[in-house]
Amino acid sequence: MDLVGVREVRVPTTRDEVVFAQGEIPLGGGTWLFSEPQPGITGLVDLTALGWDPVTLTHDQLIISATCTIAELSRLPYRDGWQAHPLVWQCVNSLLASFKIWNIATVGGNVCTALPAGAMISLMTGLDATALIWMAGAGERRMPVAQFIMGVRQNELAPGEVLRAIEIPLEHLTARTGFRRIALSPLGRTGTLVTARLDHGGETVFTVTGGTTRPRQLRFDDIPDAATLATAVHSINDWYTDPHGAADWREAMSAVFAEEIRQELQESELQESEPHESELHESGEAL
């Protein structure tokens, strides 16, 4: 769609040039921005020329730049011990967009748009990622992505601020994860999406997106029992209804999915704790 009110597109190459006049907004991939009228927008500041590396691996973090495209993230290679790696593809594929969109749409744009069905929101909150924000003028601040999303199409960016990157702790990529998603049609927008992460210390985090106005995380010191988990899911109070699903259906399916994932994680934990044949043999126990 033509943005008839836009009079200028600026392309900064340094941070000092990342400033916004009245009526200007940042531009990443623009797949949502150009999908509908944007009244009041008179200028775009294109962030894609800043040359941010799509993905950076440090000793303790995986850093995804805001301008990393969905396609680039989908090609993230597996590394030894990254049990959570399948979650990347599962969430990327939940975007249900053509390869043309994947090659243009950005991770940061998907997060900042703050739609309930934002697939990158599901991924980043499921892994307890942190948003790195460039503040207006200078300086930076960080906050959990789960808090960065305030509601439907509402995020925590103040005027003049830009999402620079999203930081994922490597220890969360080595955790066990679970994933469930449903839509009203095979290629429909997400009705609800539930992930869970079982950390090595035993903490279990269930995250619900898609069917709530903002990400909802349920934390437990260990894998909860069925009743405790069900009570926690039903305590969420911002289920909503739109053309992609009714609130009561979203709540019911989220409870079903959370329980299915809980059982999966419990079974995997039991299997991990069982001695292998070689261990039994060495201990002198019967095989």
ABEGO torsion letter per residue (X at the ends): XBBAABABBBBBABAAABBBBBGBBBBBAGAAAAABBBBGBABBBBAAAAGBBABBBBAABBBBBAABBAAAAAABBBBBGBAAAAAAAAAAAAAGBBAAAAAABBAAAAAAAGBAABAAAAAAAAAGBBBBBBBBGBEBBBBBAAAABAEBGBBABBBGBBBABBBBBAAAAABBBBBBBBBABAABBBABBBBBBBBAAGBBBBBBBGABABBBBBBBABBBBAAAAAAAAAABAABBBBAAEBAAAAAAAAAAAAAAAAAAAAAAAAAAABBBAAAAAAAGBBX
